[in-house]
Amino acid sequence: MSGDRRLTLRQIEVVRAVMVAGSIAGAARLLNVAQPGISRTMKHLESVLGIKLFTRQGGRYMPTPEARGIFSQLQDVHKKLDNLQSAITLLERGRDVELAVGSVPSIAHAMVPRAVARLKKRYPDLRLNVELLKIEEAVDYLLLGRGELVCMSYLFDHPSIRFAPLASGTLVCLVERSHPLAACATVSAEQIAQYPLVGIEPTDPYGSILAGIFVAKNLNYDISIRARFGSTVIQLIKQNLGVAVLDSFTVADLGSARDSLVVIPISEETTFETYVAYRADVELSSFAETFVGCLRDEMTAGLHSTKL
């Protein structure tokens, strides 16, 4: 006897198909292949193993006495393969898996829900836990293992955390439809500074961009109402309480407020980058990687939609 006596999964399928069907033709139909391929596989196996696997009795292929023990084990192997395939199928749908992600509010407002919707189409049984985080909460969230990743509005140096780019965004001006600036195709920092500001916080990653422009142009500005979350700012502007400067991702989904609000591009350069943060010592799961891909696509599409 010579050659490798280890059976491949394909050879196991062929032998079992012949055993179940009782013929070469029947096995070929079960496996949806040509009969000559089944015959060649059987001859090769019997040559390598040095034993005859089947005899013909009454027109059917029957296991030989010496091969019955092999067939019994083949059935066990096939059952385990079926169970494995079932487990893989469930995993492909996300069954019994929970993906935990965190996000700063600006990305979580519209972009994360859109990405989750795309992810659920790919993994319909996947469970998700989405947490809204302050920027300063991101480190503990990751290092304490509460989630796999955090969607961030800026990056920083940390020995245990890595950052990967998500998408570029811009700042935009948001006003109520009856506001004097609503008729403008674009607005400048000088124009914005003439009105009470709502929500802008100079220490915020996005707020610091416009604050820097104000300082560079020696412009005085008045923050009349401070609000942490973009969704709150949107509702305040809906009441025509001033002018807001928000990121393009937050205003990508104004919902029912769209009819009463106007989004205006800012003439100065306000481009910024966003990132996904994750632990340096842990690889992202395939579910997390797919989520990040969905989020990048949605954020890119969201940015383009605000430019239309």
Buried (B, 14 or more C-beta within 10 A) or exposed (E): EEEEEEBEEEBBBBBBBBBEBBBBEBBBBBBEBEBEBBBEBBEEBBEBBEEEBBEEEEEEBBBBEEBEEBBEEBEEEBEEBEEEEEEEEEBEBBBEBEBBBBBBBBBBBBBBEBBBEBBBEBBEEBEBEBBBBEBEBBBEBBEEEBBBBBBBBBBEEBEEBBBEEBBEBBBBBBBBEEBEBBEBEEBBBEBBBBBEBBBBBBEBBBBBBBBBBBEEEEBEBEBBBEBEBBBBBBBBBBEBBBBBBBBBBBBBBBEEBEEBBBBBBBBBEBEBBBBBBBBEEEEBEEBBBBBBBBBBBBBBEBBEEBEE
